């Protein structure tokens, strides 16, 4: 099935910005050293990735292979993370653009409870990623060595190619004798585009595991999708979306996509019967029309929703849209950001006359609303007019008017957690049309004040095209990083608005504790002589390696990793201190780190040195990694190295000497904990310095421009 697009602009607009600068955060994920948890040897050139990577191990297996003396072994080792693990590589797409590429390999499975398959994805900056993971022809159970392949076209704008092996569920799978090659157009592609011509199971009568409907959304783990034979409008059953958490973090949807071919250039009505039980925030029927190259999280060519909150009996809800000639896919379903239960039954799709009014009225303002933060929302006086809370954990945060703490005018807005332990990114934002700003250079100035901001915080803006993904980089933008305690200070961002610009998003957000105040926003046109502010640009040199800029927070450093939300970092006795929160078992790796621009270090040999101390550490490391512009966030990059840490030890030095190749874009340094997450890791006196080329390299240098170790030897 073609990857579906979340109906986030409707009843879950908050999930549209699950990370205002999420591309940057992804590129700063922890190193793949954490992946090597199995008893076998590490697997050179390959990394462990995937949504549940903490539940898998990746290793070189010298006992099971087809040829060459070894294979790659992907094993489910248990853990709290559910889903798939992927053994993969990522390479630049330069040599393969405008060509058809085949990835083939021999695969063996043992007791795979779910499924396994070869995996390939072509990453594009602003369009749908060609993708195949063999989920429609799965390799489950126990199977001997078999040869399989996936074939994809690599478009002109492709950025990178990812390929490897995916496994979802308990068991072991092996991969050997892999090959990545260009093939002719006579070889058919296997792109997973299996969209039906019309909605499947529209009457909601199929078996629960039929697979027509999919639970999705940034907070899908906080909800359940079930069939109900008791509450139904017609037939034998209905479908219900219900909250499974006391406070869901954000939006979830039950949806499916089908081809738009039969509906192009028509006005179409989508109707469904809905029933609600204690839906505390609005939820309902949602429809989105997508173009042929719409990326995930795209707002689509047209979109609308219709629903309500509360407890109500079966009622019919309609959405009417014009389907453009360029439409490719229609996604329909129900969604909510709420506690309670929303029941769904008897979906119908039909053409209607032009006398039937459409539902998708563009309500976006033409300019930023309430930039002074002095106006209150008409429906709730504690909220600022024109602003809303968004992000993957939107329900864990709130934005309220503050008349006591302000930089100017009558009030500011205070953005803070609404729960004791927020679990993800939240942002207070607004979106307005870009039409009046196209072709202009603009400057946005705003003032912020912070107290106890202990993780990532930022004031950000982004220019979006019509179908830019909601959590991507869009057409450009900028951000000011915020942390710790500080008094009112300005943030100035200068940006260009291309002719393709459709909307401008601006917001302030965080992933952790603390309070950020926002006030006095000004947007104005400037001349082309005013330099553009880049996005989240790393510093040119290491910041605060001695951790003496702030007695409580490690300024310049931040938490990252798959399990970052389960860790806390502070400054104790002039050193950074990393440990798990309370008695919780972390859901993955956690690291305190920072990223430095590689510009001034290209072609040089560097030494990263630091001192570390451990108390009861199960497993950890001090690491450095060189990244290219297309290196995956959780991969080995272009090289680097690490010092493995465990047990109890007093202050001891760690040094890694490595080269910085021409393709380098950043250098990342960090110290992290994995495994059970037990213990406390302290870090101090971090230095990054150039050394003579006669100093021996102790780390690893990778070319990174093409496939490596395809024979798993």
N, C-alpha and C positions, 0 to 999 in steps of 0.2 A: 504494500500500500504506500502511496506517496505520502511523505511526511506531512502531517496536518498543521494548519496554522491556527493558533489560539484566537478565540473571539474576544480578545482582550479590550478592544476599544469600546465595548458595549457595556456589559455589566461588570467588567473587570479591567477598566482602563488602567487601574493601578499596576497590573502585571506587565503592562506595556514597557515599563522602565524598570525591569527587575534589577538592573544596575545601570545607573546613568553613565557610568564609565566602565561598563562591565568588560569591554574588550581589553582594557588595560589590566583589570584585575585578573582576567583569565591568563594573560601573558605573564603574570607574576605568581603562578601556582608553584607548589613545591617541586623539587627535583625528583626524578624517577628513582633515586636511590631507595626510597621507601618501598618500591615495588618488589625488591628482591628479598622476599620473606621465606621462600621455599628452601628445602634442603639442598637442591641442586645448585649448580653454578649460575652466576648472573648471565644474562643473555645480551651480548654486545650488539649495539645498534638498534635494539628494540626497546619499547617502553610499555609499561602497564598503564592503561587509561580506562575510561568508561565511568558511568554513573555510580557503580558499586565496586570500584577498584580496590577498596579496603578489604573486601571479602575474597579477594583472589591473590594468588601468587604467580609470578612469572619466573621461569628459570630455563637453563640449558639442561636437557636430559640426554645423558650419554648411554642410557640403557635402551631407549626406545627411539628408533629412527628408521628412515627409508634408505638413506645413503649418507656417506660422509662422516659417519660416526657420532652424530648428535642431532637432536631436534629441539624445537621450542615447545615448552610445556606450560599450559595455562590451567591452573587448578583452583577450584573453589575450596577455600579453607575455612569457611564459616565467618560469622560476624554479623553485625546488626544491619549493614548496608545490603539492600536487596536490589537486584537488577543485574545488568551485564558488566562483564569485565572484558577489556580489549587489549590484545597484544598488537602493537602497531608501530609504524614509522610514519613520519611526515617529511616530504621533500618539496622543494620549490617546483612549481608547475612549468617553469620557463621552457624546458626542453620538450614538453609534451603538448603545448597549446595548439589548438586546431587539429588535434589528432585523436584517434581512437586508441585507447589503452586497455590492455588485458592484464589483470593480476591473477595468477594461477598458483596453486600449491597443492601438496598432498596433505590430507587431514585424517586424523584418527581420533576416535572418541571412546571414553570409558565411563559408563553410567551417567551420562549427561541427562539430568532430570528435565531440563528445559529444552534448549536448542543451542546449536553452534553453527558457525558458518564463516566463510571468508568475508572480508569487509573492505570496502573502498569508498572513499568520498572525495569529491573534487570541490575544494572550498573556493567560493566566489564572494567578492566583497558586497555586492548588492543584488544578488539574484539567487534563485533556488539552486542548491548544491546537488549535482548529480550524485547518486548514492545507491549502493546495494550492499546488503549484509546477509543475503540468502535467507531471510526470514520467511520468504514464501516457498522455500525448498530447504527446510531446516535439517540439520544433522543432529539427531538426538540419540539417546540410548548408548549402546556400544556398537561401534562400527570399526572394521579394519581400515587400513590405509586406502584412501580413494583420492583420485585427482579431481579438483573442482576449479572453477574460474568465475570471475566477475569482470564485466567489460563495460567501460564508460567512455563517453566523449568528453574531451577536455576543452572547454570554450576558450575564446580569446582572452577573456578577463579573468581566467582562473588564477588563483594565488598559490595554492598548494594542493598536493595530493596526499591523502592519508590511505594507508592500506595495512591489512593484517588479518587477525582472526578474532572473532567475538564469541563469547559464551555467556549464556544467561541461565543460571541455575547450578545446582550441585553437579559434581563430576569433574572429569579431566578431559582436556582436548590437547592434541599435539599438532604441530605444523612443521613441514619440512619441504625442502626443494622448491622454494618460492621463486617466482619469475615475474618481472614487470616488463612489459614489452609493448611496442606500437604495433597495431594490427590494421588490416585494411577494412574498408567500409562493408565488405562482404561478411564480416564477422558481426553478428547481431549484438546490440547492447543488452545488458541485463538490468538497466536502471529500474529501480523499484517504483514504477509508476503504474499501479494497478487500479486506477480510479474507475469506479463504475459509471455508467451513463446516467444514472438516476439514483436517488437515495435508496439504500438497501435497508430492509427491516424498518420501513417507515411506520408500520403499524405497531412496532415494538412487541412482536409476538414470537420472535426467534429465541432460541436457547440463550442463556446468559453468556455462554462462551463462544457465541457465533462470530464475534469479532467485528461486526459492522460498526459498532459504536466504540469510541475510545475515550478514556478518561485522561485528560491532559490539563495543562496549566501550571504555572510556577509553584503553586501550593497544592498540587494534586495529591501529595502524600497525606494531606490533612482532610481528605474527603474519600467517600466510597461511592462506587457506582453499582447499583443492584437492580434486579428485576423484582417487581411487586405483583403478586397475583391477587392481593387483597384490595389495594387502591388502584383502580383502573378506570379509564373512560369507556373503552370498548374492547371487545375481544377478551383474551385470557390474561393479559398482563400489561404493565406499564414499566417505564424505566424511572429510577429515582436517583438523584444526586443528593447526597447528604453529608453533613460535616461529621468528621471523625475525631476532631480535636475541640477542646474547650474554647480555644481562641484560634481559629484558622489564620494562617499567616497572610493569605491573600486569595487570589482568584483560581478557580478550577472550572473546567467545562467538560461536558460529554458531547462529542461532535463526530462528524464524518464529512469527507469531501467527495464530490462527484464532478464529472466533466461538465463544463458549461456549454458544450457544443449546441445542444438542442434549445438553449434559452438565449443565445446571443441576439442583441438588438430587440429584445422583448421586455415588456414590463411584467414582472413575475410576483405572484403573491405566495408567500410561505406561511402556512397556518399550522398551529399545533394546539393541543389542549394541555393546560398546565394546572397543577394543584400544589398548594403550599402548606407546609406545617412549620410554624414559628420561624419563618425566614426573616431574620432581623435586619438585613440589608437587601436592597432590590436585586432580584435575579429574574431570568426569563429566557425567552426565545431569542436567539442571535443568528444573524446571517452575514456572511462576508463573501464578496466576489473578488477573486484574485486574478492577476495577470499571469502570463506564461512563465515569467521569471521572478515571481514574488518570493522573497526569502522568508524563512521562519520569522514569526512575530510581525509580519507586515500588516499595516492597517488596511491594505486592500484598495481596489478601485472603487468599491462602494461597500458600505456596511451599515447595519441598523439593528436595533433590538427593541423588544417590547416585553414588559414584565411588571412585577410589583413585589412588595414585601408583605410580611404578615402571614396569617393563616387564612386560607381561602379554598373553596371547593373548586371543582373542575370549571375552567373558563377557557374560551378560545382566544388566542392571541395571534395577531397577524403582523407580518413584516412585508412591505412592498418595496421592491427595488427595480431600477432599470439596469439590465445586464448589458454592459458595453460590448462593442464588436471585438475588442481585444481580450475579453474575458477568457480565462482558461479553466478555472476551478471555482466551484461554489462550496463553501463550508457552512454547514448548518448544525445547530445543536442548542443546548441550554447551558447556562453558566451562572455562577454567583460567587460573591466574596462574602460569605455569611455562614452563621450557624443555622441549623434547621434542615429541612428536607424539601426539595423541589421535584415534583413528579411530572413526567413527560409522556404524552401518548398521541397517537394518530396524527402524524405529520403529513401534510399535503402540500404539493407544489403545483401551481397552475398559472397559465398566462392570463392576464387581465387587460382591460382596455386602458387607454391613456387618460380616461376620466377618473380612474382610481388614483388618489394621491399617493406619492411615494413617501417612504418613512425616513430616508437618509437625508435629512436636512442638515447642512453644515452649520453648526452652532458655534464654531470657533470664532473668537474675537479677531479683529484686524490689527490689534496692537496689544501690548502687555496691559493687563488689567490690575488696578490697585498697586502700582509700583511703590507707593509710599507706605503700604501696609497699614494705613489708617482706617480703611473701610472694612466693615464687618459683613459677614454673609447674612443675607436676609432670612434664611431659614434657621441659622444657629449663630447667635451673636458672639460666641467664643471663637469662631473660625474666621480667617481672613477671606474677604470676597475675592472670587476668581481663582483661588488656589485650592489644590486637593492633594491628598497624600497618596503616593504611588509606590511602586517597587515590589520586589518579590515577597517582602515581609511587611506590606503596607499596614496590616491590622495590628502590628506590634509598635506602631508609632502614631503620634498625633502632632498637629500644628495648631497652635492657639494664639489668639491675640494677647499681647502683654503690654499694658499701659504703664507699668512701673520701670521696666528695663527697655530703653529705646535710645537710638542714636539721634533721631530728629523727629519732628512731628508729634502726633498724639500717641503713637504706639509702634511696636515692632511685632514680629511674629516669632513665637518660641517653638522650636521643633525638638521633640524629645521622645524617648520610649514611652509606650503606653503599658508595657508589661515589664516585669522584673528582669527577664533575660531575653532580649530580642534575638531572633534567629534569622538574620539576613539583612538585606539592604532595604531601607525605606527612604523616601524623598518627598519633600513638599515642593510641588511644581505647578506650572501651568503651561499651556500650549496655545499659541496664537498663529494666525496665518502669516506666511512669509511674503505674500504677493506684493505688498507695498515696499518691500525691502530688497527685491531681486536686483542684482547687479550693483549693489551698494556695499560699502565697507561700513560696518557698524561697531559701536563700542558700548558695552554694557558695564556699568559701574554699580557695585552694591557693597553694603557694609555688613559684616558679620561679627559676632562676639561668641566665644566658646567657653564652656565650663565642663571639665571632666570628659572630654571627647577622647575615648580610650582606643578607638579603632579607626578605621577609615572614615573620614569626613570630607565632604567636598561641596563647593558651590560650582555649578556646572551649567553649560548651555550646549545646545546641539541643533544644527540645521538639518531638517529631515526632507527627503524626497517623498513623492507620493506613496511609494511602497518601500521606504527604508524600514528595516527591522527595528522594532521599538527598543531593543536592548543593544543595538549596534552603534557604530560610530557615526552613522548618517553621512551627510555630505561635509561634515566638519564641525568644529566647535572648540571648546576650551574648558578648563577647570582650574579652580584654586583649591589646594589641599588644606584641610582644616584639622587640627588636633590639639589636645591638651586644654589648658586654661589660657585665655588671652582676651584683652579688651578689644573694643571696637576697632576694626581695621578694614581698609577698602580692598576689594577684589576688582581688578580691571581686566576685561576680556575683549579683545578686538578680533573680529571675524568677518569673512566675506560671505555674502548670500548669493549662491549661484542662481542662474535662471531656472534651474530645476527645483529650486527650493520651494517646498509646499508648506512647511510649518517650522516654527522655532520653538524649541522646548527649553525651559530654564528652571532650575530647581536647586535646593540645598538638601543634602542627605547624609546618612551615616549608616554604619553596620553594627553599631554597638551602643554603649552607654553614653551619658552626658547630654548636654543641652547646647544647641546652636541657635542663636538669635539672628534674624535677618531683617534689614531695614534699608530704606533709602535707595531704591533701585532706579537707575536712569539709563535709558537706551537712546543713543543718538548716532547720526551719521557722521563719519569722519573722512578726511581725505586719504588718498592712496599713499601719501607719504607717512602715514601712521602705520607702524609695523603690525602685522597680524600676530596675535597670541596663539601659540601652538596649543595642542591639547595637553593631556597629562604627561608632560615631558619630564623624564628623570633628571636629577641634577648631573652636572658634568664631573663631579668628584664625590667621594664618599662623605656623607654627612654624619656628624655626631658619633664617630666610632668609639669615643671614650665615654659616651652616655652621661655627659656632665652638663648638657644644656638645660635639663629640667630634672629636679630631684625626684619626680614621681613618674613621668612618662618618657619613653624613649623617642624623642622627637626625631623625625626623619625616617623612622622604622615603622613597620606595620605588620599586623598578623595576616597570614595567608595559609593556604593549604586546604585540602578537602574537609578537614575537621576543625578549621580555624575557629568556628563559633564555640567550640568546647574548650578553648584555651584562653588564658589571660596573660598579658605581658605588662610588666611594670619596671620601674627602676628601684633597686634596693642596694644601698651601700655603694652607689656610683657604678653599678653594673646592671645590665638588662637581666630580668628574671622571667623565665617562661615556665608555666605549669598549667595542668588541667584545672578546670573549674570544679571546685568542691569534690564530691565523690563520683561524679559522672565519668563514664567510660567514653573517651572521645570516639567520634564516628570516622576518624581518619587522621591523617598527618596534620600537624600544626607547626608553623614556623614563624619566627620573627625575622623580617628581612627588609632589604631595600634594593632598589634598582638604580644603576648608574649608567649614563650615556657612554657608549663605547667610542664615540667620535675621537677623543683625544688619545686613545690607547691602541688604535688599529695598527697592526704590524709590530707591536711591542710585546715583550715578555714581562709578565706581571707576577707579583707575589701577594697573595692574600694571607695575612697572618693575624691571629687573634688569640686570646686566652679564654678558656672555658673551664667551668667547674660543674660537677654533677652530684646530686644527692638522690640516691635510689632510682636512677634512670633505668627503665626497662630497655629502651632502644632509642637512639637519637643520633644526630650528626651535625657537624658544622660544615657548610658547603659553599661553593662558588660555582657559577655557571655562566657561560657566554651564550647569548641568544642572538639569532638572526631575526629579521622582521617577520619570518613565517615559521619560526620554531614553535612547536606546540608548548603550551604553558607547563605541562607536566612531563616534558621529555628532557633528554640530556643536552639539548641545544648543540652548540658547536664545540663544546668541551668544558672543562673545569675539573673539579675534584672535590673530595670530601674527607673528613676525619670522622670515623665511626666512634660513637660514644655510648657507654653503658655503665651501670653500677654506681659506686660512690668513688669520687676522686677529687682531690684538691685542685687548685688552679694549675692548668697545664697548657702549653702552647700548641697551636695547630697552624701549619703552613701548607699552602698549595701554590705551586709555581705553574703557570700556564701561559700559552700564547693567545693573542687576540687576532683572529683572521680578518681579512678584508671585508667579509660579509657580515661582521658583527654589528649589531645595533645597540645592545645593552649588555651590562655585566650585573649579575644578581648575586647577592651575598646573604646568607641566612643561617640560622641555627634552629633545629626542630626536634620534635618528639614524635615517635610513632609507636606502633604496637599497642600496649595497654594505656600508654600515655602517662604512666606513673613517673613520679619523681619531679625534681626541679632542675632546670638547666640554666646556668648563668653564663653570660657572655660579656666580654669587656676588651678594650684596647684593640679594636678592629682597625686594621691598616691595609690599604691597597696601594702598592708602590711598584714602580718600574724597576726591573733588575737587568743586569747584563745578560746577553744571550748565552754566555758561557755557563750561567747557572742552570743546572739540570732541571728539566721539566718533571714535576711530580704528579701532575694531573693528566687529563686526556684531551687531545685535540681531534675534532671530527671535521671532515669536509662538509657534510650536511647537504651537498648539492644533488645527491642521487641515492639510490637504494644501497643498503649495507647488509652484509651477512645474510643474504637470501638463502644460503645453504645451511644456516644454523650450525656452523662448525666452530 
